[in-house]
Each structure stands twice: as structure tokens, then as C-alpha cells.
Amino acid sequence: MSERVNEAPDNVRLIGGEMLLWSDLSNMAGVTDWRGAALELVGRMIPATGRVLLVGPHPQVLVDDVVGRAGETAVLLRSYPDACALGERHPELAVHCGRLDVFDADEPYELVLALDGLLRTHSAEAPAAAWIESLHALSALVAPGGRLVLGVRNDLGVDRFIEARPADREGGDDQWAPHGFDPSYPSGPGALDGALEAAGLSVERCYAAYPGRQAPRALLAREALAFDLPEAVTFPLSARGGDRMHVADPLRLTRLVFRHRLGEELAPLWLAVATRPPTPESANRSAAGRAPQAEEAGARARRPETEGEGAETRQPAAEGVVALPLGLIEEGAVVHELTRAGVRRLPDGEERPVPAGRVVEEILVEACAREDTRTVRELLSALAAWLEADGGPCVTADGLVHDGERFAAIVQTAAPTVPPEPRVVLCRILWRFAVRLLAAGHHHPWPWPLEADQLTLTLCGMAGRPCDPGDLDLARKFDAELGHPAEQADPPTYRDLLGARDRLADQLTAALARVSRLETKLSYRERELVRARSKLRRTQRKTAAYRRTLGYRLSRRLARPRKVARRVIRLLSG
């Protein structure tokens, strides 16, 4: 073991409580995979000349981005193999390996990042510290005027109601102490704010991360969640993904969460940004060091708010501190910033309003559930007319909103150089909708079962644009060219499996009832056959007894000469 310790790079320092044979990054299933939205948020808070500390495991992309931006960066990990690997990849990085409660920093840090939370900051070699104790130890590392970015998983998040597997016992070796047993763990946003304030920090902004705790794609501030967010914003955050078993449809449950304004209380995890109040000396020193290079950011942070809309942050932005966004939404490789007037594509896109209206797919699903074919026909006819007028060729039913008069695309995508005919575009939209409708098992007013191709042709006819199998083939080829195949259906949810089990149970009950009827009928037939055989035997015995009588034998002998005479007469006459 000492030989392994001697192999550590020069920039790796063991502080006690290190786990020499354990790696948190060997299996990233339990570590949150922060992507573009988190990178954008963290990038705005990194001080150009200050000190940054990363506590716990983080994705490699995030670590590389912080190291490249910050003036001085340090990392605290409990895993010795992870610390050695990180020290070799970044020789200029100060890597501390051990437990959080024994880490003694020479100087506090202007920015402390603990996006994975506090569960992986203690060692299995010692009793785990309570969450609130770890928070106090972490807050002590924040310099006056500095920031702490802390990720906290929600025990009552919407993903916990969706997942069929227990969230705290997923079978990993690191699940030796589920945090659900810790009474100091925050039970909600209010408890999280109180814990941060008790640790000497003031909450600057708290974000709700969606759609899941494993790979969040959006960060929405509580100020944004307090209002009715347009469906064009919330619908993409509800899409399911991955190969995990679900209890219920994530789309429906997440949509209900947003509609009832419970987006913060039932978020899969929270990302809190808290600051330590500056002292007069630190404020003067920070202002002298950052004023020349942050004049523009400070002016933007001090911009007056629109009357009646409230402050952009809970506290006014200090001199040289960039104001935090209301929300960040990741769509593929593009990150959009949520503003009070709409969304803005980063880094330098123009601000555009969020289209209003309901998602077309939801309107169609509800109409099919009510067997309201009139609504389906009218909506599809209007959609076909819109596509022929100025509609985009790359839209889908789940990427369109309708406000009763006009359609609008949720995401603006570049059109292909040679777009297909509007009839083929409509056929592709309806084919994708038919695949999703049948895969989810939704009710519809057409004969069941019906294949997706047949249902697509039926919907095209209802739209007043009849299509043939050739158009359907072109639609599938165009969908494959865009790189979004619809055949990749999501795994069935647990409730879907229960529904399938109930249907199979009904079919089995009917089959057993038929078997029972057939067995009863067969038993009756067998009894009838036994009685017929018994009657036949009695008849045979009576016949045998009659043949043994004297009268029968005499009649047979007297009848024999007559038979011989008739034969002779036939021969002579013939």
C-alpha cells in the first residue's frame, strides 16, 4: 500500500481518510452528469484571478473547463485512484485526497463547487458525518464575498415517483449509508435555505434541475417557476430517456408538476448558489482587483428591473459580479438562457419570445382518448394548411404548439437544402405521432390493433391530404436523414406492464372458462358414450341369445333351400 502511495504525482496530497482502492469515477451511474447548462452557469461565476475549489467527483468536461478558466484551482477527492488520474491530467492542479472534515485549507476560496453534493465527501473507513456538519465544514472554505454552488438531490423529486427501482439502493458498492437515514438532510427548498443561512451563507439563487438527477438539461430558478411557464419550455423537459424501468409515464407526471406550480418542491435536485457576506477588507480588496475587467458585467447586473417584475436576484449584484440567469435550457449542443421576455440563444443569439399555446401532440392524444374525431380532423387540416403555407419541414407533433389560430415551432432548426413536399412532411409528422401513440398504449377511436403505417394513412386522409405507401416510405427516409428515428420506442413503464398483465389475465380467464366448458361437455359426451356402449352390449347379448333359440335355428335351415333354389333359377334364366 505504501508503494501505491509513493506512485502518486507530485501535485497530489493525502490529507487523511483517503480511500486507496476505491474510485467514484469508475462508474458514473451515481455521479450527476452535468452538461451544457451547468457549464454555462459555472463559467459565469469563475473568478479570473481568484481561487476555485471543486469538492467531490465531477464530470471531466466540467473539471477541464474550470481549470482552463480559473486562475488557481484545487480539487478535493476521497478516492486515491481518481486523485492520481486527475493529477496526471492536470499537473498544475492542486489535488487533495481525503475526507472533507479533515481538510484544512491555507486560505479560503472565492468559489467552491460541490455540484455532486456532500454524500461523497466522507470515507467508508470512518463514520459518516451528518449532512449539516459537512455543510458547515464546506461553508468554512468559502472566502468572504465568495460563492458556494451546492447540488442537493431531492428525496421527493418527481423522478423518485417515476423510478421503479429504489433510489437509495441501486446495488452500487458506494450505497453503504443511504442519506435518507440522515435527519439533517434538507426536506425541501425552505429547509435548504435555512441550512445555508445557518452555515453563515445567504442564498443568492436556487435552481431546480430537470428532467432527472442523472443528466440535468435545464436549470430553472424559483423566480421563474413561480409563474406559469409556457408549455414550449416545460414540454421538452418532460421527455423520458434511457433504459431505466419506470413506474409511470414521466411525461404525464412532470407535466402535472409544472401545471400545479410544484416545479421547485418536486424537482429531481436543487442547485443552490450561496454567498458569504463580505467583510470591509475583503470587499475593498476584491473591488480593487476586479473593477477594471468587470465594468461591463457590473453595469449589466445593476440594470434596473421592469416595474412589477421583481428583482433579478434575491440580493443586488455586487460591483463586478455577473448577475445569475433566470434559467438555462440545453437543447442538443445549444444552450438557451431564459429571460423575462423569452429565451436567448447563447453565446450571442438574439432574444425571441417563447411561443404560446398547447403542444400539438397532447391535443391529439386527448382528442383520441375522447374519440373526438372532429377535433382531430380540424387540427390536422389546419396543420396541413400551415405546412403548405410557411411551415418548417423538420417539425414534429411534439415540437409544435397551437394557440387556437396559428402553429409555432418550439425549437428553431435549420431546414434542409432540398426540403420534401408538404405532403411528405405531413406524413412524417403523423407517422411519428402514430408510432408514439401506439407505443404508449393510448386509446384511439380506430380499430384495434392497428399498425403505425395504417394509422398514419388514416390520419393523412382525415387531414384531407391522402397519402399512399410510397409517400410513407419517403417520409421514413426523410426522418432517418434528420437523425431522429421514431422506431426507438422507450421501454414500457411499470404501469404499462401492469396493464399488459391485466389484459393477459383477462384473456387467460376467458381461456380457462372455455376450457372448463369444453371439459364439462367432454364429460357429458363420455357419459353418453359409456351408456351407448352398455346398451350395445346388452343388445349384442340379446341377439346372441336369440340366435341360440330353436325357432331361429329352424327358420335358418328352412330358409337355406329356398336361397339355393333362387340362385339356381337365376343361373338358368340368366
C-alpha angles and dihedrals in degrees: 000000000000089000089056090050091051090055091066118116118255093254094057116092124188112219102175135281093052118157105229099189100033131093125191093188098052089083113029092185092104098036116085111249100220112196140174099327093053092043090054093048095046092044091060092054101045110112114228094221103017133095122265128197125195113201119198131357118325133177113277092239092057093047092050091049093051093047091051094050105036124080094223124010133186131181131206116203133164095208116085096201090050091049092051093048092049092046091053092049093049111029091177092057122100106226120192117193119200145054124329095231092060097043111114113188120203091220133008121256130244091219127026117188120197101158093154092056130233102293094093097047097086132065132241088228092073135035110279116252119237116265093247091051090052089049092054090049090050095046090054088066093060115097121226106279091016130122136240120203109196129181117210124183116223116234089203098041120143089249089062089061091048101047117088093199119073108265096217098042107048093146098259121143090234093063095090094122115029110209090226087082091061110094091196093062110112114260096198146347092286093052090048092052091049093050092050092048091048088054090057097261132118119219110242097178137344120207130200112219121215154231096005144346094245100059113005114199099182139040115200122185120226089244089062094044091054089074132057104274115211116258088239086070102039100040097067089049091060099058116120124231143171131042099280122129113253129202094209140359107293091205095060096043095046092047089054090050092057094041092055092046094243094126094122099039093049100035115135089237141349129231109203123195110199132172134207112231109253123241119228092254094049092045092054093045092048093047092050092051100043106032099089095052101035102049094110094045091049092051090051091049091051093050109131117252126239111266113267096012099095131229121318090231133019090252129030113267113256124235109292095006116124114232114245119244126250090235145341121213123190120210111179107304094341126088121205125198117222113226133176091259099042137291133316125205113232140267099017108342125137121261114252131180120255110250115247127223140066126301111264093225093057091049091052094045092051092047091050091050090054091042087236098159092168092064091046092051095047094046094047092047090052090047092052091050091049092051091051091049109043108323122140119251095222100056126115135197091258091047097055132079126200124200095188095271110041141020126233133185117240093212123032108226130181114259120234119257092247108031118198125242117288089246090060091045091053090047090053092050093050093043091055089047091050091051092051092043094053095039091055092047095235119167119253133176098243127092115290131256098034127162121238092246093053092045090050092054089048092052092047089054090050089053090057092247107102114203132194130215089267091061089048091055090051090049092053092048091050090050090052090051091055090054098237107109113191095204091078094094119187119250114271117264124239091254089052089054090049089052091050090048091052091050091049090047090054091049091048091049091052091048092049090049090052091048089051091051091048091049090051090049091046091051090051091049091049091052090049090050092051091051091048091050091049091050090048091052091050090050091049091051091050090049092050091049091049091052090056093057122106095237093055092048092048092047090051092050094045092048092052098072091048090054090050092049092050091052092050092049090051091052094048093045094044 
